[in-house]
Structure formats: structure tokens, C-alpha cells
Amino acid sequence: MKKISKILVPTDFSEGSEEAAIFATELAKTFGAKIRLLHVIGLNTIHMYGDAMFWTGPEFEGKVKDSAKAEMDKFVTKLRFDEKPEVSLELFSGAIAQRITADAAENKIDLVVMSTHGRTGLDRIFLGSVTERVLRTSPCPVLILPKETKKKH
């Protein structure tokens, strides 16, 4: 079995992403791995950061990136990462699933850990599933934490 030394945790700052980051942290401590937290700002979509809502397009991209940076800082502070495992933070814009899988390939990631929002029906049809697309196209194994089975820490 291949050694796990780099774990990618895509985050949208949701509770599910928080649980995935906590789970990945425990894995990283067990295997001595590094964690790469990644947030991708989807192009031409609506984003909520705190109390603000943004439509991403060229005129708002700077505001959205600033808000995403602030949310990433809050996310990391809330999780209180200590010195182990080593954590790096990345922020990109683009097609979300494609950027996640490209990042995994470019950085020779050994494992992607992410959660699902558990959308069903029309929500899933219209919003799609980033998790599903990552699972299908990832260059490495993907560990998915389903919404229904997350345990509280």
C-alpha cells in the first residue's frame, strides 16, 4: 500500500468541510502526513461568505477573494490546527471539481478527504455534485464522509 504523506481537503467552509478537515487531521497525525486545505471560488456562481452574498464575475472577483480569504482564516482558527500536522492553505478560482482534481495531480496528493452535502432530487440535478465529479476524476483515492454518518467531536 502506498504511504499517505499528502492529504488534500477541499473546503467550502461548511460544517461538512469542517468534519472532513478534523478527520483528515487525525489521519495526518496517524500517518505523519501534511494537509493541504483548498478552497475554490466557482466561476459564475453565487457565494455566501458570512452575511454577504456575491455573484462571481469579473467585477466582483476581488471582493469574493477577499471574503474567501477571511473565511479561510476563520475556518483554520476554528479548527485550531497545532504544529502537527503541517497545514498549507490554498485559494483558487475556477471550475470547482476540475480545480480540486488538478490540484491533487499537480501536488502529488495521496488522498483527498471531503464531505458531501447530501443533496438529493432537484437540488442535486441543478446544483450537481462536486464530490461526485471529484470521485470520478481524481488521480488518487478519495475518502468521502457522508452527511448522515458524521460524528461530532
C-alpha positions in Angstrom: 0.0 0.0 0.0 1.2 3.5 -0.9 2.3 5.7 2.0 -0.1 8.6 2.7 2.1 11.7 3.0 -0.1 14.4 1.5 -3.8 14.8 2.1 -6.0 17.3 0.2 -9.1 18.7 2.0 -11.3 20.8 -0.3 -13.4 23.1 1.8 -16.5 25.3 1.2 -16.3 26.3 4.9 -19.4 24.3 5.7 -19.9 22.0 8.7 -19.3 19.0 6.5 -16.0 20.5 5.4 -15.1 21.1 9.0 -15.7 17.5 9.8 -13.6 16.4 6.8 -10.8 18.6 8.0 -11.0 17.2 11.5 -11.0 13.6 10.1 -8.1 14.4 7.8 -6.1 15.9 10.7 -6.4 12.6 12.7 -5.3 10.7 9.6 -2.4 13.0 9.1 -1.3 12.6 12.7 -1.5 8.8 12.3 0.5 8.7 9.1 2.7 11.7 9.6 1.2 13.4 6.6 0.8 17.0 5.5 -2.6 18.6 4.9 -3.4 20.9 2.1 -6.6 22.9 2.6 -8.1 24.1 -0.6 -11.0 26.5 -1.3 -12.1 27.0 -4.9 -14.2 30.0 -5.8 -16.6 28.8 -8.5 -16.9 31.0 -11.5 -20.3 32.4 -12.4 -21.9 31.2 -9.2 -23.4 32.8 -6.1 -21.3 32.6 -2.9 -22.2 33.3 0.7 -19.3 34.5 3.0 -20.5 35.4 6.4 -23.5 37.7 5.9 -22.5 38.8 2.4 -23.7 37.3 -0.9 -21.6 37.7 -4.0 -22.2 36.8 -7.7 -18.8 35.8 -9.0 -17.9 37.6 -12.2 -15.1 39.8 -13.2 -16.4 42.9 -11.4 -16.8 41.1 -8.0 -13.9 38.6 -8.1 -11.7 40.8 -5.9 -14.4 41.1 -3.2 -15.1 37.4 -3.3 -11.4 36.5 -3.0 -11.0 38.9 0.0 -14.1 37.4 1.7 -12.9 33.8 0.9 -9.5 34.6 2.5 -11.2 35.9 5.6 -13.4 32.8 5.8 -10.4 30.6 5.3 -8.7 32.3 8.2 -11.8 31.8 10.4 -12.0 28.2 9.3 -8.4 27.5 10.3 -8.7 29.4 13.6 -11.9 27.5 14.5 -10.1 24.1 13.8 -7.1 25.2 15.9 -4.5 23.3 14.0 -1.4 22.8 16.1 2.1 22.2 14.8 1.2 18.6 13.7 0.1 18.0 11.1 1.7 20.6 8.8 -1.1 22.5 7.1 -0.9 24.7 3.9 -3.8 26.9 2.6 -4.7 27.5 -1.0 -7.3 29.6 -2.6 -8.2 29.4 -6.3 -11.0 30.4 -8.6 -12.3 28.2 -11.4 -14.4 25.2 -12.1 -14.5 23.6 -8.6 -14.3 19.9 -9.2 -11.7 20.4 -12.0 -9.6 22.6 -9.8 -9.6 20.1 -7.0 -8.5 17.2 -9.2 -5.9 19.3 -11.0 -4.5 20.4 -7.6 -4.4 16.8 -6.5 -2.4 15.8 -9.6 -0.1 18.9 -9.6 0.8 18.4 -5.9 1.0 14.6 -6.0 -1.7 14.2 -3.4 -2.1 10.7 -1.9 -5.6 11.1 -0.5 -8.5 13.5 -0.9 -10.8 13.8 2.1 -14.1 15.6 1.6 -17.7 15.6 2.6 -20.9 15.6 0.8 -23.8 17.9 1.4 -26.2 15.1 0.9 -28.3 16.9 -1.7 -31.0 14.8 -3.4 -33.6 15.3 -6.1 -33.8 18.6 -7.9 -31.1 20.2 -5.8 -28.6 17.5 -7.0 -29.7 17.8 -10.6 -29.5 21.5 -10.8 -26.5 22.1 -8.5 -24.6 19.0 -9.5 -22.3 17.2 -7.1 -18.7 18.4 -6.8 -18.0 15.4 -4.6 -19.2 13.0 -7.3 -17.2 14.7 -10.0 -14.1 14.6 -7.9 -14.6 11.0 -7.1 -14.9 10.1 -10.8 -11.9 12.1 -12.0 -9.4 12.2 -9.1 -5.9 10.9 -9.7 -5.8 9.5 -6.2 -8.1 7.8 -3.7 -11.0 9.9 -2.4 -12.4 9.4 1.1 -15.9 10.8 1.4 -17.7 11.5 4.7 -21.4 11.2 4.1 -23.6 13.9 5.8 -25.6 11.3 7.7 -22.8 9.5 9.4 -20.5 12.3 10.6 -19.8 12.1 14.3 -19.4 15.1 16.5 -16.0 15.8 18.1 
